[in-house]
Amino acid sequence: MRTELQDLIERMCLSEPIVDSSQSISWAAHREAEMVTDKSIAAELSTFLTGRTTKGQRKAAYFILGKLGKNTQSHECADALIGFINKEKDKYVLSTMLDVLADIRKPIGIDLSPVYQLLGDSRWLVRHSAIKSLKNSESSEAEAHVLAHLEVTEDPYDIVYCHATLNCIGTELAIPLLQRGLKSRKRDVKSSADQAILAIQHRTLPPNSTFDTDALRPSI
């Protein structure tokens, strides 16, 4: 791996006794990583991740790979991240990987089955990140899996994250379960359901159409 990329990873992993994180070397390195656009580093990062690494190094490499995918909308970066899901055991590192995967466009044809398997994970940190990671997925299968989880989960945080993902990828098929969220006494659940319904209405109605935002709301 090129020296400058190795240096970036090491700076991202640096632990410093500084109260204000915005002044730390690690914070600055993460901001640098958010700007990467050189697609050629994807292969180097993938090779690096197959070798002997620390948790911090893997977390940094996944972060860079995710930001590269976001900036270039490269589904190859999404494929690479998904390929490491079943190999990563640390919940914090896995959560970071899934979080950055959320921002990458995932066209039809990408195998998201490793993500689907984590929707019911017992570790809430991993589960929530897995739900979020399905944002920007173009496959109807992704929506179906989110809806299946939303239908059975009683965790209010799971529900909010499902609503947020459906806000991004949901279709009219999601409306019945979102309507159920409108009946919740929990403000975040109700608000996220409402916003998702509005987003779906904007996506599915023809241009210049108008709609009654109360029409899909149940009587409470």
C-alpha positions as CSV (number, residue, x, y, z in Angstrom):
1,M,0.0,0.0,0.0
2,R,1.3,3.5,-0.9
3,T,3.0,5.3,1.9
4,E,0.6,8.3,2.0
5,L,-2.4,6.0,2.5
6,Q,-0.6,4.0,5.2
7,D,0.2,7.3,6.9
8,L,-3.4,8.5,6.7
9,I,-4.6,5.3,8.4
10,E,-2.0,5.6,11.2
11,R,-3.0,9.2,11.8
12,M,-6.7,8.2,12.0
13,C,-5.8,5.6,14.6
14,L,-3.7,8.0,16.7
15,S,-4.9,8.4,20.3
16,E,-4.2,11.8,21.8
17,P,-4.9,13.2,25.3
18,I,-6.6,16.3,23.9
19,V,-9.9,17.6,25.3
20,D,-11.0,19.3,22.1
21,S,-11.1,16.6,19.5
22,S,-11.3,19.1,16.6
23,Q,-7.6,20.0,17.4
24,S,-6.4,16.4,17.3
25,I,-4.4,14.8,14.5
26,S,-6.9,11.9,14.3
27,W,-9.9,14.3,13.8
28,A,-8.0,16.1,11.0
29,A,-7.1,12.8,9.4
30,H,-10.8,11.7,9.4
31,R,-11.7,15.0,7.7
32,E,-9.0,14.3,5.1
33,A,-10.4,10.8,4.6
34,E,-13.8,12.2,3.9
35,M,-12.4,13.9,0.8
36,V,-10.8,11.0,-1.0
37,T,-11.7,10.5,-4.6
38,D,-8.9,8.4,-6.1
39,K,-10.5,5.1,-7.1
40,S,-7.2,3.3,-7.4
41,I,-6.8,3.2,-3.6
42,A,-9.8,0.8,-3.3
43,A,-7.8,-2.2,-4.3
44,E,-5.0,-1.3,-2.0
45,L,-7.4,-0.9,0.9
46,S,-8.9,-4.3,0.2
47,T,-5.5,-6.0,0.0
48,F,-4.5,-4.2,3.3
49,L,-7.7,-5.5,5.0
50,T,-6.9,-9.1,4.1
51,G,-3.6,-8.9,6.0
52,R,-2.8,-8.7,9.7
53,T,-4.4,-5.5,11.1
54,T,-5.5,-4.0,14.3
55,K,-9.2,-3.1,15.0
56,G,-8.3,0.6,14.7
57,Q,-6.6,0.1,11.4
58,R,-9.5,-1.9,10.0
59,K,-12.0,0.7,11.2
60,A,-10.0,3.5,9.5
61,A,-9.6,1.5,6.3
62,Y,-13.4,0.8,6.1
63,F,-14.1,4.5,6.8
64,I,-11.8,5.5,3.9
65,L,-13.3,2.9,1.6
66,G,-16.8,4.1,2.5
67,K,-16.1,7.8,1.9
68,L,-14.4,6.9,-1.4
69,G,-17.6,5.0,-2.4
70,K,-19.7,8.0,-1.4
71,N,-17.6,10.6,-3.2
72,T,-17.4,8.5,-6.4
73,Q,-20.6,6.6,-6.1
74,S,-18.6,3.5,-6.8
75,H,-20.6,0.3,-6.2
76,E,-17.2,-1.5,-6.2
77,C,-16.6,0.1,-2.9
78,A,-19.9,-1.2,-1.6
79,D,-19.1,-4.6,-2.9
80,A,-15.7,-4.5,-1.1
81,L,-17.3,-3.5,2.2
82,I,-20.0,-6.1,2.0
83,G,-17.4,-8.7,1.3
84,F,-15.8,-8.1,4.6
85,I,-18.9,-8.2,6.7
86,N,-18.8,-11.9,7.6
87,K,-15.1,-11.6,8.4
88,E,-15.5,-8.8,10.9
89,K,-16.3,-9.8,14.5
90,D,-15.8,-6.6,16.4
91,K,-19.1,-4.8,16.8
92,Y,-17.7,-1.3,16.8
93,V,-15.6,-1.9,13.7
94,L,-18.6,-3.6,12.0
95,S,-20.9,-0.7,12.9
96,T,-18.5,1.7,11.3
97,M,-18.4,-0.4,8.1
98,L,-22.1,-0.5,7.9
99,D,-22.5,3.2,8.7
100,V,-20.4,4.3,5.7
101,L,-22.0,1.7,3.5
102,A,-25.3,3.6,3.9
103,D,-24.0,6.6,1.9
104,I,-23.0,4.5,-1.2
105,R,-25.4,3.8,-4.1
106,K,-26.1,0.1,-4.2
107,P,-27.6,-0.8,-7.6
108,I,-29.7,-3.9,-8.4
109,G,-27.4,-6.9,-8.6
110,I,-25.3,-6.2,-5.5
111,D,-25.5,-9.1,-3.1
112,L,-26.8,-7.6,0.2
113,S,-27.5,-10.9,1.9
114,P,-24.7,-10.4,4.4
115,V,-26.5,-7.2,5.5
116,Y,-29.9,-8.8,5.7
117,Q,-28.5,-11.4,8.1
118,L,-27.6,-8.6,10.5
119,L,-31.0,-7.0,10.7
120,G,-31.9,-9.4,13.5
121,D,-28.5,-9.3,15.2
122,S,-28.6,-9.4,19.0
123,R,-26.1,-6.5,19.2
124,W,-28.2,-3.4,18.9
125,L,-25.2,-1.3,17.6
126,V,-24.7,-3.7,14.7
127,R,-28.5,-4.1,14.1
128,H,-29.1,-0.4,13.9
129,S,-26.2,0.2,11.6
130,A,-27.3,-2.7,9.4
131,I,-30.8,-1.1,9.0
132,K,-29.2,2.2,8.1
133,S,-26.8,0.6,5.6
134,L,-29.6,-0.3,3.3
135,K,-30.2,3.4,2.4
136,N,-29.5,4.1,-1.2
137,S,-30.2,0.5,-2.2
138,E,-32.0,0.2,-5.5
139,S,-33.2,-3.3,-5.1
140,S,-36.8,-3.9,-4.1
141,E,-35.5,-6.8,-2.0
142,A,-33.8,-4.3,0.4
143,E,-37.2,-2.6,1.1
144,A,-38.8,-6.0,1.6
145,H,-36.2,-7.0,4.2
146,V,-36.6,-3.7,6.1
147,L,-40.4,-4.1,6.1
148,A,-40.1,-7.6,7.3
149,H,-38.0,-6.5,10.2
150,L,-40.2,-3.5,10.9
151,E,-43.3,-5.7,11.1
152,V,-41.9,-7.8,13.9
153,T,-39.6,-5.6,15.9
154,E,-40.7,-3.9,19.1
155,D,-37.5,-1.9,19.7
156,P,-38.4,1.8,19.2
157,Y,-34.9,2.5,17.9
158,D,-35.1,-0.3,15.4
159,I,-38.5,1.2,14.3
160,V,-37.1,4.7,13.9
161,Y,-34.1,3.4,11.9
162,C,-36.4,1.4,9.6
163,H,-38.5,4.5,9.1
164,A,-35.4,6.5,8.2
165,T,-34.3,3.9,5.7
166,L,-37.8,3.7,4.1
167,N,-37.7,7.5,3.9
168,C,-34.9,6.9,1.4
169,I,-35.9,3.7,-0.4
170,G,-39.5,3.1,0.5
171,T,-42.4,2.7,-2.0
172,E,-46.1,2.6,-1.5
173,L,-45.7,-0.9,-0.2
174,A,-44.3,0.6,3.0
175,I,-47.3,2.9,3.7
176,P,-49.4,0.4,5.8
177,L,-46.5,-0.2,8.3
178,L,-45.6,3.5,8.3
179,Q,-49.2,4.3,9.2
180,R,-48.9,2.0,12.2
181,G,-46.0,4.2,13.3
182,L,-48.2,7.2,13.3
183,K,-50.2,5.8,16.2
184,S,-47.1,5.5,18.4
185,R,-47.0,7.6,21.6
186,K,-43.2,7.9,21.1
187,R,-42.5,11.2,19.3
188,D,-39.5,10.0,17.3
189,V,-41.4,7.0,16.0
190,K,-44.4,9.1,15.0
191,S,-42.3,11.9,13.4
192,S,-40.0,9.5,11.5
193,A,-43.1,7.6,10.1
194,D,-44.7,10.9,9.1
195,Q,-41.5,12.1,7.3
196,A,-41.1,8.7,5.5
197,I,-44.7,8.9,4.2
198,L,-44.2,12.4,2.9
199,A,-40.9,11.3,1.2
200,I,-42.6,8.3,-0.5
201,Q,-45.5,10.5,-1.6
202,H,-43.1,12.9,-3.3
203,R,-41.3,10.1,-5.0
204,T,-44.3,8.2,-6.3
205,L,-46.7,10.9,-7.4
206,P,-46.3,12.3,-11.0
207,P,-44.6,15.7,-11.4
208,N,-46.7,18.7,-10.6
209,S,-49.2,16.6,-8.7
210,T,-50.7,17.6,-5.4
211,F,-51.6,15.3,-2.6
212,D,-53.5,15.4,0.6
213,T,-50.9,14.7,3.4
214,D,-53.7,13.7,5.8
215,A,-55.2,11.1,3.4
216,L,-52.8,8.4,4.4
217,R,-53.0,9.1,8.1
218,P,-55.1,6.8,10.2
219,S,-57.7,8.1,12.6
220,I,-56.1,8.2,16.0
